Amino acid sequence: MSFKAMILLTRRPDMTHEQYEQWWLATHVPLAKQLPGLRGATFNVVQNPSAGEPDGITELWFDTREAFDDCLCERDWQASGGRFNGQCC
């Protein structure tokens, strides 16, 4: 059995969609690909989102829900700024 997480991502208010896309793909995605226990990942950029709509959608696959929860609470992941909703599980 496996676990798939779909995460809707919205940029900070001080960023444009283009700035967010650049940061996300160049900085955040390479870090996310190193998550412990990650079995697969897809990173989808939303084209021309309206205000308040997601700028990106991430799909992450893990063996179990517990593996997903554990990786997001890893000290190294938290220190990298890869926080899930700004907080640990």
C-alpha positions as CSV (number, residue, x, y, z in Angstrom):
1,M,0.0,0.0,0.0
2,S,1.2,3.5,-0.7
3,F,0.3,7.0,0.4
4,K,-0.1,10.0,-2.0
5,A,-0.2,13.6,-0.7
6,M,-1.5,16.4,-2.9
7,I,-0.4,19.8,-1.7
8,L,-1.8,23.1,-3.0
9,L,0.8,25.8,-2.8
10,T,0.1,29.6,-2.8
11,R,2.8,32.2,-2.9
12,R,3.5,34.8,-0.2
13,P,1.6,38.1,-0.7
14,D,4.9,40.0,-1.5
15,M,5.7,37.7,-4.5
16,T,4.5,37.6,-8.0
17,H,3.5,34.3,-9.6
18,E,6.6,34.4,-11.7
19,Q,8.9,35.0,-8.7
20,Y,7.2,32.2,-6.8
21,E,7.6,29.8,-9.8
22,Q,11.3,30.6,-10.1
23,W,11.9,30.1,-6.4
24,W,9.8,27.0,-6.2
25,L,11.4,25.2,-9.2
26,A,15.0,26.4,-8.6
27,T,15.2,26.2,-4.8
28,H,12.4,24.3,-3.2
29,V,11.8,21.4,-5.6
30,P,15.5,20.2,-5.5
31,L,15.2,20.1,-1.7
32,A,11.8,18.3,-1.8
33,K,13.3,15.6,-4.1
34,Q,15.6,14.7,-1.2
35,L,12.8,14.0,1.3
36,P,13.5,10.9,3.3
37,G,11.2,8.1,2.2
38,L,10.0,9.8,-0.9
39,R,9.1,7.3,-3.6
40,G,7.9,9.7,-6.3
41,A,7.0,13.4,-6.9
42,T,5.3,15.6,-9.5
43,F,5.5,19.4,-9.4
44,N,2.7,21.2,-11.4
45,V,2.8,24.9,-12.0
46,V,-0.6,26.5,-12.3
47,Q,-0.8,28.7,-15.4
48,N,-2.2,32.3,-14.8
49,P,-3.7,31.7,-11.4
50,S,-6.2,34.3,-10.1
51,A,-5.6,36.0,-6.8
52,G,-6.0,33.4,-4.0
53,E,-5.7,30.4,-6.3
54,P,-2.9,27.9,-5.9
55,D,0.4,28.7,-7.8
56,G,1.4,25.1,-7.8
57,I,0.3,21.6,-7.0
58,T,2.7,19.0,-5.6
59,E,2.1,15.3,-5.6
60,L,4.3,13.2,-3.3
61,W,4.3,9.4,-2.9
62,F,5.4,7.5,0.2
63,D,5.1,4.0,1.4
64,T,2.8,5.0,4.2
65,R,1.1,8.0,5.8
66,E,3.4,7.7,8.7
67,A,6.5,7.9,6.4
68,F,5.0,11.2,5.0
69,D,4.4,12.6,8.5
70,D,7.9,11.6,9.6
71,C,9.7,13.2,6.7
72,L,7.9,16.5,7.2
73,C,9.0,16.6,10.8
74,E,12.7,15.9,10.0
75,R,14.9,18.5,11.6
76,D,16.9,19.0,8.3
77,W,13.7,19.5,6.3
78,Q,12.4,22.1,8.8
79,A,15.8,23.9,8.8
80,S,15.8,24.1,5.0
81,G,12.6,26.2,5.1
82,G,10.6,23.3,3.6
83,R,7.9,23.6,6.2
84,F,4.4,22.2,5.6
85,N,2.0,25.1,6.4
86,G,4.8,26.6,8.4
87,Q,4.7,24.1,11.2
88,C,5.8,20.6,12.0
89,C,3.2,17.8,12.2
